[in-house]
Amino acid sequence: MRSSIILALSSVGYAIAQQTIYGQCGGIGWTGPTSCVSGTVCTYGNDYYSQCLPGTASTTTKATTTAVKTTTGTTTKTTTTTTKTTATTAAPAGSCLCTAWSQIAAAQANCQTLTLSNIKSPASSSIALTALKPSATVVIAGTLSWEKTASNAFRPMTINGVGITVKGAPGSKIDGSGELYWDGLGNGGNPKPGQFLKITTSGNSLFTDLYFLNLPTHGLNVAGCSDTTFNNIYIDNKAGDSANSLSAGKPAAHNTDGFNVGNSNNVVINNATVYNQDDCVVVSDCDGVTITNSYCHGSHGLSINGGGSSGTHITQNVSFKNCITENNTTPIRIKTDSGGEGQVLNILYQGITIKGATLAGITVIQNYGGTVATNGVLIKGVTYKDISGSLTTGEVYDLECGSGSCQGFTFSNIKITGATKSNVCSNLACPA
């Protein structure tokens, strides 16, 4: 059992010690403590969860204990049933269970662990978890959603922290309501949130078991992170594949990047599932990023975006391992801007399975945003190993490098079938 959580309430001259990680005191299947310390009351949340919260109650919870004896010894089985209180004084702002947007700021200031449960944020109201205590835990329960906010500047959610854990309870979801915005034009067209969630974390932070539904455009912006792991993240923009009344027959969703990892180091993405309409994962200006055991559907694939306006843009030590791409345009892609500067170093694609790519199996282009491949970005030390699968259309290799800027490329055990076009190889020899 974790040590007690101390909630410092500066406006009240006492401190409240919660007995478990969530302050739980009852519910179906609960076998832990059923009493609360002085000044708190066991408050009904649902049939499976009651929590010690500051306040007083006019009725109390009821617990029953049954002792069962055997002939060879004594075994005690404890069954606890918590009943809903009939009248409970409202817990002050800062309680660990948040069911309204207005409670979030005080909760993160006062609580080591907070649960966000079935919150619908008002229009233009971001869920900003930017003042979390070190090593805090945030639990997403039920559905988080937002009233429509037609603004390109609006960011629905921001999370900052050191050593934090953000996890989803079973059945929970974070609903971006993309269907309210999609018009087939992504960043253009009608105003819509331009970036759904910005994350800046460090200190072995963990995001796990999170389900995102219908993101308007860009999804998770992992910006300025270090020592952070993403595990079992599901991004579900399948509905955006279909046209709607605004998209002129095109897929309604566009520019819906899954993970955009930038200016970060020591980041791991494991067991992610992404259904979207842009890059599944794109990495830029990073050192030490690993993507493993992940699935990308309908997107631009697993991408490196290298270089920028100056030579200080360096992306290095990035690995994509044991991933599956399906119905992607460019499942494996390194792209650098035409006229850009910088370096892309030590990149590994290994154990990638391609299912039905439509443009090219393996892509390196140094003319992104232009027509002529330029050599201002050095791409060096790139390994492709154990790549297999099939194309629906297109070529196996589209390698368009600037003069002398693609060096140290290794291709090993590449088995991609179904090409309908000849390979394109410029300033980098096509593999035999």
SVG drawing of the C-alpha trace seen along z (x, -y; Angstrom):
<svg xmlns="http://www.w3.org/2000/svg" viewBox="-31 -31 59 61">
<polyline fill="none" stroke="black" stroke-width="0.4" points="0.0,0.0 1.3,-3.4 2.1,-5.9 -0.7,-8.3 -1.5,-11.2 -1.5,-14.5 -3.8,-17.2 -2.7,-20.5 -5.6,-22.8 -4.2,-26.3 -7.6,-27.8 -8.4,-25.3 -6.2,-24.5 -5.9,-20.8 -4.5,-18.2 -6.4,-15.2 -4.6,-11.9 -6.2,-9.6 -5.7,-5.9 -5.2,-4.6 -3.9,-5.9 -7.4,-7.1 -8.8,-7.6 -11.2,-4.7 -13.3,-3.4 -15.9,-1.2 -17.6,0.3 -18.4,3.7 -15.3,5.8 -13.4,3.4 -11.5,5.2 -9.4,2.3 -10.1,-0.2 -13.7,-1.3 -13.3,-4.1 -12.0,-7.7 -10.0,-9.9 -11.6,-12.7 -12.9,-15.5 -13.6,-13.3 -16.5,-11.1 -16.9,-8.0 -18.8,-9.5 -20.6,-7.4 -19.4,-7.8 -20.9,-4.7 -21.6,-1.1 -17.9,-0.3 -16.3,-3.3 -16.7,-5.4 -14.0,-7.8 -12.9,-9.6 -13.6,-13.3 -13.5,-16.4 -17.0,-17.1 -19.6,-15.7 -22.6,-13.5 -26.0,-13.1 -25.9,-9.4 -23.1,-6.9 -21.9,-4.0 -22.6,-0.4 -20.1,2.4 -20.8,6.1 -18.2,8.7 -18.7,12.4 -16.3,14.9 -16.2,18.4 -14.5,21.2 -13.1,24.4 -12.5,27.6 -8.7,27.4 -8.3,23.8 -9.9,20.4 -10.4,18.4 -11.9,15.0 -13.6,13.6 -14.5,9.9 -17.2,8.5 -17.7,4.8 -20.8,3.1 -21.0,-0.6 -24.4,-2.3 -25.1,-5.7 -25.4,-8.5 -28.7,-10.4 -27.1,-13.8 -23.5,-14.8 -22.1,-18.2 -20.4,-19.2 -16.7,-18.6 -14.7,-21.8 -12.8,-22.7 -9.7,-20.6 -11.2,-17.2 -9.6,-14.4 -12.7,-13.4 -13.5,-16.0 -16.8,-15.8 -16.8,-19.4 -14.3,-21.5 -14.4,-24.2 -12.9,-21.7 -9.8,-20.8 -7.5,-23.7 -7.9,-23.3 -7.7,-19.6 -4.3,-19.5 -3.0,-22.1 -4.2,-20.1 -4.1,-16.5 -1.5,-13.9 -4.0,-11.8 -7.0,-13.1 -9.7,-11.5 -11.4,-13.3 -14.8,-11.7 -17.4,-12.5 -16.4,-16.1 -17.8,-18.2 -15.7,-21.4 -17.5,-24.7 -16.6,-26.3 -13.1,-27.8 -12.2,-26.0 -9.1,-23.9 -8.4,-21.1 -5.0,-22.5 -3.1,-20.0 -0.1,-22.3 0.3,-22.6 0.4,-18.9 2.4,-17.9 5.6,-15.9 4.8,-12.2 1.1,-13.0 -1.4,-10.5 -4.3,-11.5 -7.0,-9.0 -9.4,-9.5 -12.8,-8.0 -15.9,-8.0 -15.8,-10.5 -13.9,-13.8 -15.4,-16.1 -15.7,-19.8 -18.3,-22.1 -17.7,-23.2 -15.0,-25.9 -14.5,-27.1 -11.0,-28.5 -7.7,-27.5 -5.9,-28.8 -7.9,-26.6 -6.0,-23.7 -8.5,-21.4 -5.9,-19.8 -2.4,-20.5 -0.4,-18.3 2.9,-19.2 4.6,-17.4 7.6,-15.6 7.3,-11.9 3.6,-11.9 1.2,-9.1 -1.8,-9.7 -4.0,-6.6 -7.4,-5.7 -9.8,-3.7 -11.6,-0.8 -14.1,-2.1 -12.9,-5.7 -12.4,-7.9 -11.3,-11.4 -13.7,-12.6 -12.4,-15.4 -15.8,-15.7 -14.0,-16.0 -17.3,-15.4 -18.4,-18.9 -15.4,-20.4 -14.3,-18.2 -14.6,-19.7 -12.0,-17.8 -9.6,-20.7 -7.7,-20.0 -5.7,-23.0 -7.5,-25.1 -11.2,-25.7 -13.5,-26.3 -11.9,-27.2 -11.2,-24.2 -8.8,-23.3 -5.4,-23.1 -3.7,-20.9 -5.6,-18.7 -3.2,-17.8 0.2,-19.3 2.4,-17.2 5.6,-18.5 6.8,-15.9 10.0,-14.5 11.2,-12.3 10.0,-8.9 6.4,-10.1 3.9,-7.6 0.8,-7.8 -1.0,-4.5 -4.4,-3.0 -5.8,-6.1 -8.4,-6.2 -8.8,-9.2 -11.9,-9.5 -12.4,-11.8 -9.6,-14.4 -10.3,-17.5 -6.8,-17.8 -3.4,-17.2 -3.5,-14.8 -0.8,-14.4 2.0,-17.0 4.8,-15.6 6.9,-18.8 10.0,-19.3 9.6,-15.9 12.3,-13.8 12.2,-10.3 8.5,-9.8 6.7,-6.6 3.4,-6.2 1.9,-2.7 -1.3,-1.3 -2.6,-4.6 -5.5,-4.2 -6.3,-7.1 -9.5,-6.4 -10.3,-8.7 -11.9,-6.0 -15.0,-8.1 -13.0,-10.7 -12.3,-8.4 -15.8,-8.9 -17.0,-12.1 -19.4,-14.4 -21.6,-17.3 -18.7,-19.7 -15.9,-17.7 -16.9,-17.6 -16.6,-13.8 -13.2,-13.6 -12.5,-12.1 -13.9,-14.5 -10.8,-14.4 -7.4,-15.8 -4.1,-16.7 -4.9,-14.4 -1.3,-13.5 -1.3,-10.8 1.9,-11.5 4.0,-14.6 7.2,-14.2 9.4,-17.2 12.3,-18.7 12.3,-15.7 14.7,-13.0 14.3,-9.5 10.7,-9.0 9.2,-5.6 5.9,-4.8 4.8,-1.2 1.7,0.6 0.0,-2.4 -2.9,-2.0 -3.6,-4.9 -6.4,-5.2 -6.0,-8.6 -5.5,-10.7 -1.9,-12.0 1.4,-10.9 0.9,-8.1 4.1,-9.1 6.3,-11.9 9.6,-12.7 11.6,-15.9 14.5,-17.6 14.8,-14.7 17.5,-12.5 16.5,-9.0 12.9,-8.1 11.7,-4.5 8.4,-3.4 7.6,0.3 4.8,2.8 2.5,0.3 -0.2,0.3 -0.9,-2.5 -3.9,-2.5 -4.8,-4.8 -2.1,-7.4 1.2,-8.6 3.0,-6.2 6.1,-6.2 8.0,-9.5 11.1,-11.4 10.8,-15.2 14.4,-16.5 16.0,-19.9 14.6,-23.4 15.7,-27.0 19.1,-26.5 21.7,-23.8 20.8,-23.4 17.9,-21.1 19.2,-17.6 17.1,-14.4 19.1,-11.4 18.9,-7.9 15.3,-7.1 14.1,-3.5 10.9,-2.1 10.6,1.6 8.0,4.3 5.2,2.1 2.4,2.8 1.2,0.2 -2.0,0.8 -3.5,-1.2 -0.8,-3.9 0.4,-6.1 4.1,-6.1 4.5,-3.7 8.3,-4.3 9.3,-7.9 12.2,-10.3 11.4,-13.8 13.4,-17.0 12.4,-20.4 13.6,-21.7 16.2,-24.3 16.3,-23.2 19.4,-22.7 20.3,-20.2 21.1,-16.6 19.2,-13.2 21.5,-10.6 21.3,-7.0 17.8,-6.0 16.5,-2.4 13.4,-0.8 13.3,2.9 10.6,5.5 8.0,3.3 5.1,5.0 3.5,3.1 -0.1,4.0 -1.4,2.3 0.7,-0.9 -0.4,-3.2 2.5,-5.5 5.8,-3.9 7.1,-1.3 10.3,-3.2 10.5,-6.9 13.4,-9.4 12.7,-12.8 14.7,-16.0 12.3,-18.2 9.4,-18.3 7.4,-21.5 9.3,-22.1 10.3,-20.4 14.1,-20.1 15.9,-17.9 18.5,-19.9 21.4,-18.8 21.3,-21.2 20.2,-18.3 22.7,-15.5 21.0,-12.1 23.5,-9.6 23.4,-6.1 20.0,-4.8 19.2,-1.1 16.2,0.7 16.1,4.3 13.5,7.1 10.9,5.0 8.1,7.0 4.7,6.7 2.9,5.4 1.8,2.4 -1.5,1.7 0.0,-0.8 3.3,-2.7 6.9,-1.8 9.0,0.1 11.6,-2.7 11.2,-6.5 14.7,-7.8 15.1,-11.5 18.3,-12.8 20.3,-16.0 23.8,-15.7 26.0,-13.9 23.6,-14.3 22.4,-10.7 25.2,-8.6 25.6,-5.3 22.3,-3.7 21.9,0.1 19.1,2.2 18.8,5.8 16.1,8.4 13.6,6.2 10.6,8.1 8.0,5.8 5.8,7.0 3.0,5.6 4.8,2.6 3.0,1.0 5.7,-1.6 9.5,-1.6 11.7,-2.7 12.8,-6.3 16.4,-6.7 18.3,-9.9 21.7,-10.5 21.2,-7.2 21.5,-3.9 18.4,-1.6 19.0,1.6 19.6,4.6"/>
</svg>
